[in-house]
């Protein structure tokens, strides 16, 4: 006799093995452009810079480096590290506090919306893919509006629950940001496919530097200092035509 899907007992998710090849496979899956995180809808401020004529193909590497060091590094990467450690410590209250603090530090509406839309999508999909209680627990808090569900915090939760070491988790998310930035540059015709790969390789030392800084940064220092990007985002919100959500 065959059981219907509703009658079958739930299959317990295997316990994640920390580090090693299993962790690498998780990181590869989460940073793959085919993973439907919603990053493809974001330019991470690049479209605003392009609309203002404030970036050229020659200055793309400098802009990416500045965004990593002063924007996503002190904010999202730091929040990811803090959330990751809190998950491993079983401290759900700290995860929520970091999530709220990160959200409050995002000054423009479109950046807040982009962070929570991609974060909720990541949590929803990861709850199904990985089946870990920490992921489902934070997703429930987000759905109950007790936590905003920012993407970086969601990534920290997912990777901690899936056994990815914190350094690898932060590096993977920063690479995903950089790859998404390069993809946006392609669609905005600021680069081509070959130069986009040169851009990514050139960003590697900055990613390493940003990872080290994020891992050492305390919660009290969580927050972006990329004020030029905040200005461009505000202008982008009022643009007559937009290719990207941010």
N, C-alpha and C positions, 0 to 999 in steps of 0.2 A: 504494500500500500504506500502510495506517495503522499507526503504531507504538503499542504499548501505553504507558501512562504510565511504566512501569518502563524501557522501552527508549529513551525520548526523552532527548536530551541535556539536561543541566541548563541552564536559562536564567540567564545571569549577571544579578545585580541591578544596576540602574543606579547609578552613583556619585551619592551625594547632593550636591545643590547647596546650599552653606551660605547661610543667611539668606534674606531675601526672601519671596516668596509661597510657594515650596515649603516653607520652614520653618514658616510660619504654618499651612499645611494639615496638617503633621504635628502641630503643637501642638493644633490644633482636633480632630484625630482622637483624640489621646491623652487630652484632657480632656473629651471628649464622654461624657455619662452612659451612652450606649449602648456604649461601649468596655468589654468585660468584664474589667475589672481587679480586680473584687471589692470595690471601695470601697463598694458599696451594702450590704454586710454589716457595715460598721463605723460606729460612732457617734463614734469618736475621743474616747472618754471621756465623751461627753455623757449617755449612758444612766446611767452611774454617778453623775454629778452630779444627774440627775433623780430617781434612786432615793433619794438622800440628801436631797432637798429643797434642794439647794444652788444651784439655778439656776431662774430664772423667765423668762417672755417678756421682761421688761424688762432682765434682766441678760445675756441671750444675746449681745448685741454685745460686752460687756466680756469675757465668757468667751472668745469667739472671738479677740478681740484679744490676750488674755493667752496663749492657746495658740499663736498665731502668733509672738508676740514671744519667748516664753520656752520654748516646747516644740518645735514643729515647725521653727521658724526656726533655732535654734542646733544642732538635731540633723539632721533629715531634709533641710532645704533646704541646709544647709552641706555635708552629705555628697553631695548631688546635684551641687553646684557642684564639689566636689573630684573626684568621679568623672568628671564631664564633662570637666574639664581634663586629667585623667590619660588618658582615652581619646584625646583629640586629640594628646597627647604620646606615645602608644603605650606608656604605662607601666601594664601590667596588674598589676604587683605593688602599686602604690599603690591601684588600684581595689579589690583584695582586702583590703588593709590597712584602707581606709576602711570597707568593708563589714563587716569583723569588729569594728571599733571602734564603729560605729553600733549593731550588734546587741548588743554588750556593754553599751552605755549604756541599753538598754531594760530597765527594772527589773522589769516585771511579765510574767508568762508569756503572758498573752493578747495583750499588745502585741507581744511578740517573734513569736508565732505569726501574728498578723495581718500584720506587716511581711513576713515571709518567704513566707507563703502568697500574698499579692498580688504580691510581687516575683517569685516563680518563675512565677506565671501570666503576668505581664507579659513576662518574658524569653521564655517559651515561645511566646507568641503573636507577639511582636515579631520573633523569629527567622524566623517564617514570613512575616510581613507585610512586613518591611523587608529581610530577607536579607543583613544585614551581618555580616562576620566577628567584629567585636568583641562583638556580641550573642550569637552562637552560642558564642563562646569563653567568655564568663562563664557562660552557661547550662551549659556542660559542667563548669565548675568547681563550680557549685552542685550539679549532679547527682552529682558525685564527692565531695561534702561537703567541698570545699576552700574554699568560701566560703558564707556563710549565704544570700545572695540577698535582701537587704532591698529593699523597694519603691523607696525614694528612690535608692539606688545603681543599681538596674535602670533607673529613669527617666533618670538621668544618662547611663548607657551608651547607652540607646536614642536619646535625643535628640541626643547628640553624634554617634553613628553616622549619624543621619538628617539631620544638617546644621543642627540648631536651635542658634542661639547660646545661650551659657550663661545670659545674663540672661533671655532669653525662656523657656528651659527651667525655670529656678527659678520664675519668675512663673507659668508655666502649671501647675506642680505645686502651688504654694501656692493657686492659684485652685481647682484640682480638690479639694484638701483642704477649702477653705472651702465649695464647692458641696456636697460630701459631708456636711459638718457641717450645712449648712442643710437638706439632705434628711433627715438624721436628726432634726433638730428638728421637721420636718413630721410624720414618722411617730410621734414622741413627743408630738405635739400641743402643742408649745411655741410654735408659730407657724403661720401660714397661708401660702398660696402668694404672696400679694402682699407680706406682711411679710418673707418669706424673700428676696425680691428686694431689698427695702430693706436687709436685713441684709448681703447680698453687696455691694451698692454701697457701703455704709458701711465695709466691710472693705477696700476698694480702697486707701486711703492707708496702712493698716497693712501690706498686702501689699507695697506699694512699699517701705516702710521696711524690712520683713523681707528683701526681696530684696537691698537694698543692704548690709545687715548680713551676710547669708550670703555674699555675694561677697567681702567683705573679711575674713571670719573665717578664721584659720589652722586647720590640722588639729588642733593641740594644744588648741584651745578647742571642739572638736566635742563636743556633749552637751547634753541638755535640762536646764533648771532649773525645770521645771514640776512641783514636788514634790506640789502638791495634786492634780494629775492622776494622778500615780503612786499616791497613796493611794486615789483614787476607783476606779482600775483594779483595785487589790487587792481592794477591796470588791466590785466588779462580778464578779470571778472567782468569788466565793462566793455570789452572789445565787441565790435559789431559782428565779427565772425571768428569762430574758434574751431580748430581741428582737434584739440585735446581738452580734457576736463580741467587740467591744471598746467 
